[in-house]
Amino acid sequence: MDLLIRNAALPSGRTGVDIAIAGGRINAVGVALAVNAEQVIDAGGSLVTPPFVDAHFHMDATLSYGLPRVNSSGTLLEGIALWGELKPTLTQEALFARAMQYCDWAVARGLLAIRSHVDICDDRLLAVEALLQVKGRVAPYLDLQLVAFPQDGLLRSPRAFANLKRAIAMGVDVVGGIPHFERTMADGAESIRLLCEFAAEKGLRVDMHCDESDDPMSRHIETLAFHTQRLGMHGLVTGSHLTSMHSMDNYYVSKLLPLIREAGVAAIANPLINITLQGRHDSYPKRRGMTRVPEMLAAGIDVAFGQDCVMDPWYSLGSGDMLEVAHMGLHVAQMTGQDAMHACFMAVTETPARILGLGGYGLEPGCNADLVVLDAGCTVEAIRLRAGRRYVIRRGKIISQSPATQATLTLPGRPPSVDFRLRSE
């Protein structure tokens, strides 16, 4: 064996587990495995999980905060306007450099798969070219899936559809859209039809920014579910944000959720950004803005959490830490039961991996040996502590590591260090 991890805790709750790795894949998982390995990691009861997965991000805009100016209102629409101001000054070199820096951050955080939307409304397609270059460069240590995203609206921007088709031909993986940003509700519905039919023809997945609004009448997710069902695209379509659902009446939602479930449409909430950008027109009480995560989970809909933005025109914070995303999602959705908190961990690991269609993801023999050893004993503790990443492993090779998190005290009469983990031993 190439690598053996001893005494691991798994997200399922199993403890005292060994994981044997050979040839970049998991060879065996069990208790007290009688194998030898070139390298051994003693997890010491720490949680070992498949890597974090970000199902919704904008890598073309990341780390551009303050360019060409700061979003003074902090609103979604000013962010879109700012991005429009920045686009003419973008260079492929700068886009590539910022994206590569972010990928380094991601890997150090155990985030080894990202679905990034890339704006295709710039006729030069500089961002597409830059991120395709990044995708190739980071492939040994990070899976980057790209979505052709018509930021300015498929029908609202004259050349958007032609550019989207060009981007797909260049190697972009997924068809994107933004129906609620079209000029009319009818145009929004028409954009969904056109994009879904194009994706079905090409055999591609779909991921649309959908109903990122406080308007309860923004109901494009219904249209997206309809065309998914009509075209037989079950399991291939995702609606991102879906924040208008937070403002819809309960009766309509009781009809909507079964439609989404029957169509096999997945949902992605972006807790850090949804709680920041939505409800801006409210006085008090203010709406939380994030979509109905617990209700969708109860209806059997796959729900993932995304980072969405890091230091860009829409959001000045962020670090690529998916445990921070899960932590915010837990609070905004009031998911504080043990099973609900565990579901929040799944929303940044297993569920987005399924939505992205990642092959070889998991902890079973035969899966890719892509693992993260966290300084926590279980999934809930990992979220509580935003646990340190002791080891990040890609295809059986350690690509990042750090010491266990422990605070050192210098207070008179107190112990020399404090461990924030709740250990049973």
Buried (B, 14 or more C-beta within 10 A) or exposed (E): BBBBBBBBBBBEEEBBBBBBBBEBBBBBBBEEBEEEBEEEBEBBBBBBBBBBBBBBBBBBBBBBBEBEEEBEEBBBEBBBBBBBEBBEEBEBEBBBBBBBEBBBBBBBBBBBBBBBBBBBBBEEBBBBBBBBBBBEBBEEBBBBBBBBBBBBBBBBBEBBBEBBBBBBEBEBBBBBBBBBBBEEBEBBBBBBBBBBEBBBEEEBBBBBBBBBBBBBEBBBBBBBBBBBBEBEBEBBBBBBBBBBBBBBEEEBBEEBBEBBBEBBBBBBBBBBBBBBBBBBEEEEEEBBBBBBBBBBBEBEBBBBBBBBBBBBBBBBEBBBBBBBBBBBBBBBBEBEEEEBBBBBBBBBBBBBBBBBEBEBBBBEEEBBBBBBBBBBBBBBBBBBBBBBBBBBBBBBBBBBEEEEBBEEEEEEEEEEEEEEBEEEE
